[in-house]
């Protein structure tokens, strides 16, 4: 809002234009209340959750985001639904990127310029089953302008495996590290006890038995004896977004 008020006070924008810009950013109404101004306010765009929505509804929402913001991001979109969503866009996007592991679709319009805000975010997974959730975070951090480096399957069952990734991330200059783990969720605590940069624990719903499906991993991370930030189970997007905010603060 500050930029609008500044331009208005400097007579670089008229009153009606200012009202329209405020409406565009903050006062959009309809069946889906789309938050076009979230990037300007928070640095992180609104992300469309694909689960529970029909392909036509997703396409309609994405069309609005593309027309106003130049970009649309859809999470938890199964591969078999991608083509139907793209068909419903009617050519309003310039390019798209879809990752089958992350189930994340990114759409960019003709005039969209990818942000380069700086910051380096490292990602580590305890097992290969944790990769899809970590990939969600990687793609979001990269889309928000950060450099990303990832290492997979370095869990505590083979502790020697973590040495090389941490050394390489340190030499690379990682500003923050996201560690995804399921089962007993021990890896983020171990990493946090070995590095000087912030670590985000990302519990994943891998594992089974008593308090399986990520609950034990979440509880373990919350009880970490080394300083650790923790997000919710399978919250790869939140981990990636917060990691990008932390990384950008250090540039």
GUPA-341755 format. One record per residue (C-alpha): residue in one letter; x, y, z. Coordinates in steps of 0.25 Angstrom, whole numbers, always signed. Layout:
N
   type      px      py      pz
      A       X       Y       Z
...
END
This chain:
251
   type      px      py      pz
      X      +0      +0      +0
      X     +12      +9      +3
      X     +16     +10     -12
      X      +1     +14     -16
      X      +1     +25      -6
      X     +15     +30     -10
      X     +11     +30     -24
      X      -2     +37     -21
      X      +5     +48     -13
      X     +15     +50     -24
      X      +4     +52     -34
      X      +9     +40     -42
      X      -4     +34     -40
      X     -19     +39     -40
      X     -29     +36     -30
      X     -37     +27     -38
      X     -25     +19     -43
      X     -21     +18     -28
      X     -35     +13     -24
      X     -34      +3     -36
      X     -20      -2     -31
      X     -25      -4     -17
      X     -37     -11     -22
      X     -29     -20     -30
      X     -19     -24     -19
      X     -28     -24      -7
      X     -43     -24     -10
      X     -46     -35     -21
      X     -59     -42     -19
      X     -66     -54     -25
      X     -68     -69     -22
      X     -53     -70     -20
      X     -47     -58     -13
      X     -34     -57     -20
      X     -23     -49     -13
      X     -15     -42     -24
      X      -8     -33     -15
      X      -1     -44      -6
      X     +12     -44     -13
      X     +13     -29     -11
      X      +9     -30      +4
      X     +17     -42      +8
      X     +27     -46      -3
      X     +19     -59      -5
      X      +8     -61     -15
      X      -5     -68     -12
      X      -4     -82     -17
      X     -16     -90     -22
      X     -19    -103     -15
      X     -23    -113     -26
      X     -29    -123     -17
      X     -44    -122     -16
      X     -46    -113     -28
      X     -50    -117     -42
      X     -41    -114     -54
      X     -50    -103     -60
      X     -50     -96     -46
      X     -35     -97     -45
      X     -34     -92     -60
      X     -43     -80     -57
      X     -35     -76     -44
      X     -22     -78     -51
      X     -27     -69     -63
      X     -30     -58     -53
      X     -16     -59     -47
      X      -9     -59     -60
      X     -17     -47     -65
      X     -14     -38     -52
      X      -1     -44     -47
      X      +5     -51     -59
      X      +7     -64     -51
      X      -1     -75     -45
      X      +3     -86     -36
      X      -5     -99     -33
      X      -1    -109     -22
      X      -6    -124     -20
      X     -10    -125     -35
      X     -10    -140     -39
      X      -3    -142     -53
      X     -15    -148     -60
      X     -22    -134     -57
      X     -11    -125     -63
      X     -15    -126     -78
      X     -30    -123     -74
      X     -26    -110     -66
      X     -16    -106     -77
      X     -27    -107     -88
      X     -36     -98     -80
      X     -27     -87     -80
      X     -29     -83     -94
      X     -15     -79     -97
      X     -14     -68     -87
      X      +0     -74     -82
      X     +13     -73     -88
      X     +19     -85     -82
      X     +17     -95     -71
      X     +25    -104     -62
      X     +19    -117     -55
      X     +27    -126     -46
      X     +21    -140     -44
      X     +28    -142     -31
      X     +23    -129     -25
      X     +10    -129     -32
      X     +12    -114     -34
      X      +8    -106     -46
      X     +14     -93     -49
      X      +8     -84     -60
      X     +15     -71     -65
      X      +9     -60     -74
      X     +15     -53     -86
      X     +20     -41     -78
      X     +24     -48     -65
      X     +38     -46     -60
      X     +44     -56     -51
      X     +49     -50     -38
      X     +63     -51     -34
      X     +63     -47     -20
      X     +76     -55     -15
      X     +78     -64      -4
      X     +82     -79      -4
      X     +73     -90      +1
      X     +78    -104      +4
      X     +69    -116      +4
      X     +72    -130     +10
      X     +63    -142     +11
      X     +64    -154     +21
      X     +59    -164     +11
      X     +55    -165      -4
      X     +40    -165      +1
      X     +42    -151      +6
      X     +46    -145      -7
      X     +32    -141     -13
      X     +29    -132      -1
      X     +43    -126      -1
      X     +42    -124     -16
      X     +29    -115     -13
      X     +38    -106      -4
      X     +49    -106     -14
      X     +41    -101     -25
      X     +34     -90     -17
      X     +48     -85     -12
      X     +53     -85     -26
      X     +40     -78     -31
      X     +42     -67     -21
      X     +56     -64     -26
      X     +65     -72     -17
      X     +76     -82     -22
      X     +73     -96     -18
      X     +82    -108     -15
      X     +77    -122     -11
      X     +82    -135      -5
      X     +73    -147      -4
      X     +73    -160      +5
      X     +83    -156     +15
      X     +76    -161     +28
      X     +81    -164     +41
      X     +81    -179     +39
      X     +94    -177     +32
      X    +100    -165     +39
      X    +112    -164     +30
      X    +104    -160     +18
      X    +101    -146     +24
      X    +115    -142     +25
      X    +118    -139     +10
      X    +104    -131      +8
      X    +106    -122     +20
      X    +120    -119     +16
      X    +116    -116      +1
      X    +104    -107      +6
      X    +114    -100     +15
      X    +124     -97      +4
      X    +112     -93      -5
      X    +108     -83      +5
      X     +94     -88      +9
      X     +86     -77     +17
      X     +76     -87     +22
      X     +74    -102     +21
      X     +61    -110     +20
      X     +61    -124     +25
      X     +50    -133     +22
      X     +48    -146     +29
      X     +37    -156     +33
      X     +37    -168     +42
      X     +45    -164     +55
      X     +48    -150     +49
      X     +62    -149     +55
      X     +70    -144     +44
      X     +66    -129     +46
      X     +71    -129     +60
      X     +84    -135     +56
      X     +86    -125     +45
      X     +82    -113     +54
      X     +93    -118     +64
      X    +104    -118     +53
      X    +102    -105     +45
      X    +102     -90     +49
      X     +90     -86     +39
      X     +75     -87     +42
      X     +69    -101     +40
      X     +54    -103     +37
      X     +49    -117     +41
      X     +39    -122     +30
      X     +32    -135     +36
      X     +27    -144     +25
      X     +15    -154     +26
      X     +24    -166     +23
      X     +25    -177     +33
      X     +14    -186     +40
      X     +10    -192     +53
      X      +8    -184     +65
      X      +7    -169     +62
      X     +11    -172     +48
      X      +7    -163     +36
      X     +17    -152     +41
      X     +12    -150     +55
      X     +24    -156     +62
      X     +33    -148     +52
      X     +25    -135     +56
      X     +26    -138     +71
      X     +41    -142     +70
      X     +44    -129     +63
      X     +36    -121     +73
      X     +44    -127     +84
      X     +57    -124     +78
      X     +69    -121     +87
      X     +76    -113     +77
      X     +69    -100     +72
      X     +60    -104     +61
      X     +48     -97     +53
      X     +37    -107     +50
      X     +25    -106     +40
      X     +13    -115     +39
      X     +13    -129     +33
      X     +15    -130     +18
      X     +15    -114     +18
      X     +26    -113      +7
      X     +21    -100      +2
      X     +21     -94     +15
      X     +35     -99     +18
      X     +40     -93      +4
      X     +33     -80      +6
      X     +39     -78     +20
      X     +52     -82     +16
      X     +52     -72      +4
      X     +48     -61     +14
      X     +60     -65     +23
      X     +70     -66     +12
      X     +66     -52      +6
      X     +68     -45     +19
      X     +82     -50     +19
      X     +85     -44      +5
END
